[in-house]
């Protein structure tokens, strides 16, 4: 339907949310964290059982019933508010921020964003319109004129 619906965050399930954290939040050297590293940190934070297999099951949707303490430990490890897991509105806002962080890891996107900072509001709007047209073209959607 509307253009805004296509921009709705795709992160919805618990598994999607956990997977997004693994894909976007990285070590300083940009390598992803392993399930074992995260599980170990969660065990240390909670004092409870938390295996790499259990984490993998949560990440892939094979299990979807973690304790609140487990989710708090995951939030602490990945440095996101625990509301990311519990509050749909806050989760959606954080998902958008994670998407932006992931995009900014791409050197080309980062370079464009840094150059756009110096544009006038009109220039930035023009670039934004051009990006929308190109994105629709690459998705194969028909171009809509205002």
C-alpha positions as a Markdown table, in Angstrom:
| # | Residue | x | y | z |
|---|---|---|---|---|
| 1 | Unk | 0.0 | 0.0 | 0.0 |
| 2 | Unk | 1.7 | 3.2 | 1.2 |
| 3 | Unk | 5.3 | 3.9 | 1.0 |
| 4 | Unk | 5.6 | 4.1 | 4.7 |
| 5 | Unk | 4.4 | 0.5 | 5.1 |
| 6 | Unk | 7.4 | -0.7 | 3.1 |
| 7 | Unk | 9.7 | 1.1 | 5.5 |
| 8 | Unk | 8.3 | -0.6 | 8.6 |
| 9 | Unk | 11.1 | -2.4 | 10.5 |
| 10 | Unk | 11.3 | -6.0 | 9.6 |
| 11 | Unk | 12.4 | -7.0 | 13.1 |
| 12 | Unk | 9.4 | -8.5 | 14.8 |
| 13 | Unk | 9.9 | -11.9 | 16.4 |
| 14 | Unk | 12.3 | -12.5 | 19.3 |
| 15 | Unk | 14.5 | -14.6 | 16.9 |
| 16 | Unk | 14.6 | -11.7 | 14.5 |
| 17 | Unk | 15.6 | -9.3 | 17.2 |
| 18 | Unk | 18.4 | -11.5 | 18.5 |
| 19 | Unk | 19.6 | -12.2 | 15.0 |
| 20 | Unk | 19.7 | -8.5 | 14.2 |
| 21 | Unk | 21.9 | -7.9 | 17.3 |
| 22 | Unk | 24.3 | -10.5 | 16.1 |
| 23 | Unk | 24.4 | -9.1 | 12.6 |
| 24 | Unk | 24.9 | -5.5 | 13.5 |
| 25 | Unk | 26.7 | -5.3 | 16.9 |
| 26 | Unk | 30.2 | -6.4 | 16.3 |
| 27 | Unk | 33.6 | -6.6 | 18.1 |
| 28 | Unk | 35.9 | -3.6 | 17.6 |
| 29 | Unk | 37.6 | -5.4 | 14.8 |
| 30 | Unk | 34.1 | -5.8 | 13.1 |
| 31 | Unk | 34.0 | -9.5 | 13.5 |
| 32 | Unk | 30.7 | -11.0 | 14.7 |
| 33 | Unk | 30.4 | -12.3 | 18.2 |
| 34 | Unk | 30.2 | -16.1 | 18.5 |
| 35 | Unk | 27.3 | -17.8 | 20.3 |
| 36 | Unk | 29.7 | -19.1 | 22.9 |
| 37 | Unk | 31.1 | -15.7 | 23.7 |
| 38 | Unk | 27.6 | -14.2 | 24.2 |
| 39 | Unk | 26.4 | -17.2 | 26.1 |
| 40 | Unk | 29.4 | -17.1 | 28.4 |
| 41 | Unk | 28.8 | -13.4 | 29.2 |
| 42 | Unk | 25.2 | -14.1 | 29.9 |
| 43 | Unk | 26.0 | -17.0 | 32.2 |
| 44 | Unk | 28.4 | -14.7 | 34.1 |
| 45 | Unk | 25.8 | -11.9 | 34.2 |
| 46 | Unk | 23.0 | -14.0 | 35.5 |
| 47 | Unk | 24.6 | -16.9 | 37.3 |
| 48 | Unk | 22.1 | -19.1 | 35.4 |
| 49 | Unk | 22.5 | -21.8 | 32.8 |
| 50 | Unk | 22.9 | -20.3 | 29.3 |
| 51 | Unk | 24.5 | -22.4 | 26.6 |
| 52 | Unk | 25.6 | -21.5 | 23.1 |
| 53 | Unk | 23.1 | -24.1 | 21.8 |
| 54 | Unk | 20.3 | -22.4 | 23.8 |
| 55 | Unk | 21.3 | -19.0 | 22.4 |
| 56 | Unk | 21.4 | -20.5 | 18.8 |
| 57 | Unk | 17.9 | -21.9 | 19.4 |
| 58 | Unk | 16.6 | -18.5 | 20.5 |
| 59 | Unk | 18.3 | -16.8 | 17.5 |
| 60 | Unk | 16.8 | -19.3 | 15.0 |
| 61 | Unk | 13.3 | -19.4 | 16.6 |
| 62 | Unk | 13.5 | -23.0 | 17.7 |
| 63 | Unk | 13.0 | -21.7 | 21.3 |
| 64 | Unk | 11.1 | -18.6 | 22.2 |
| 65 | Unk | 10.7 | -18.7 | 25.9 |
| 66 | Unk | 13.7 | -17.2 | 27.6 |
| 67 | Unk | 13.6 | -15.8 | 31.1 |
| 68 | Unk | 13.5 | -12.1 | 31.7 |
| 69 | Unk | 17.0 | -12.4 | 33.2 |
| 70 | Unk | 18.3 | -14.0 | 30.0 |
| 71 | Unk | 16.9 | -11.2 | 27.9 |
| 72 | Unk | 18.3 | -8.6 | 30.4 |
| 73 | Unk | 21.7 | -10.3 | 30.0 |
| 74 | Unk | 21.5 | -10.2 | 26.2 |
| 75 | Unk | 20.5 | -6.6 | 26.3 |
| 76 | Unk | 23.4 | -5.8 | 28.6 |
| 77 | Unk | 25.9 | -7.6 | 26.4 |
| 78 | Unk | 24.7 | -6.0 | 23.1 |
| 79 | Unk | 24.3 | -2.6 | 24.9 |
| 80 | Unk | 20.6 | -2.1 | 24.0 |
| 81 | Unk | 17.8 | -1.2 | 26.4 |
| 82 | Unk | 15.9 | -4.3 | 27.6 |
| 83 | Unk | 12.8 | -2.7 | 26.2 |
| 84 | Unk | 14.1 | -3.8 | 22.7 |
| 85 | Unk | 12.7 | -7.2 | 23.5 |
| 86 | Unk | 9.6 | -6.3 | 25.4 |
| 87 | Unk | 8.2 | -3.0 | 24.0 |
| 88 | Unk | 7.1 | -3.1 | 20.3 |
| 89 | Unk | 7.5 | 0.6 | 19.9 |
| 90 | Unk | 10.9 | 0.8 | 21.5 |
| 91 | Unk | 11.9 | -2.4 | 19.7 |
| 92 | Unk | 11.0 | -0.9 | 16.4 |
| 93 | Unk | 12.9 | 2.4 | 17.1 |
| 94 | Unk | 16.0 | 0.4 | 18.1 |
| 95 | Unk | 15.7 | -1.8 | 15.1 |
| 96 | Unk | 15.8 | 1.3 | 12.9 |
| 97 | Unk | 18.9 | 2.5 | 14.7 |
| 98 | Unk | 20.5 | -1.0 | 14.2 |
| 99 | Unk | 19.7 | -0.9 | 10.5 |
| 100 | Unk | 21.4 | 2.5 | 10.3 |
| 101 | Unk | 24.4 | 1.3 | 12.1 |
| 102 | Unk | 24.7 | -1.7 | 9.8 |
| 103 | Unk | 24.4 | 0.5 | 6.8 |
| 104 | Unk | 27.0 | 2.9 | 8.1 |
| 105 | Unk | 29.5 | 0.0 | 8.3 |
| 106 | Unk | 29.5 | 0.1 | 4.5 |
| 107 | Unk | 32.3 | 2.6 | 3.6 |
| 108 | Unk | 30.3 | 3.9 | 0.5 |
| 109 | Unk | 27.2 | 4.6 | 2.5 |
| 110 | Unk | 29.3 | 6.3 | 5.3 |
| 111 | Unk | 31.0 | 8.5 | 2.7 |
| 112 | Unk | 27.7 | 9.6 | 1.1 |
| 113 | Unk | 26.3 | 10.4 | 4.6 |
| 114 | Unk | 29.3 | 12.4 | 5.6 |
| 115 | Unk | 29.2 | 14.4 | 2.3 |
| 116 | Unk | 25.5 | 15.0 | 2.6 |
| 117 | Unk | 26.0 | 16.8 | 6.0 |
| 118 | Unk | 27.2 | 19.9 | 4.2 |
| 119 | Unk | 24.2 | 20.1 | 1.9 |
| 120 | Unk | 21.4 | 22.6 | 2.2 |
| 121 | Unk | 18.0 | 21.2 | 3.3 |
| 122 | Unk | 16.8 | 21.5 | -0.3 |
| 123 | Unk | 19.9 | 19.7 | -1.6 |
| 124 | Unk | 19.5 | 16.9 | 1.0 |
| 125 | Unk | 15.8 | 16.5 | 0.0 |
| 126 | Unk | 16.8 | 16.2 | -3.7 |
| 127 | Unk | 19.4 | 13.5 | -2.9 |
| 128 | Unk | 16.7 | 11.7 | -0.8 |
| 129 | Unk | 14.3 | 11.8 | -3.7 |
| 130 | Unk | 16.9 | 10.5 | -6.0 |
| 131 | Unk | 17.7 | 7.6 | -3.6 |
| 132 | Unk | 13.9 | 6.8 | -3.4 |
| 133 | Unk | 13.6 | 6.7 | -7.2 |
| 134 | Unk | 16.7 | 4.5 | -7.6 |
| 135 | Unk | 15.5 | 2.1 | -4.8 |
| 136 | Unk | 12.1 | 1.7 | -6.5 |
| 137 | Unk | 13.8 | 1.1 | -9.8 |
| 138 | Unk | 16.1 | -1.6 | -8.3 |
| 139 | Unk | 13.1 | -3.3 | -6.6 |
| 140 | Unk | 11.3 | -3.3 | -9.9 |
| 141 | Unk | 8.5 | -1.1 | -8.6 |
| 142 | Unk | 6.9 | 1.4 | -10.9 |
| 143 | Unk | 7.9 | 5.0 | -10.3 |
| 144 | Unk | 5.2 | 7.1 | -8.8 |
| 145 | Unk | 5.1 | 10.8 | -9.6 |
| 146 | Unk | 3.8 | 13.2 | -6.9 |
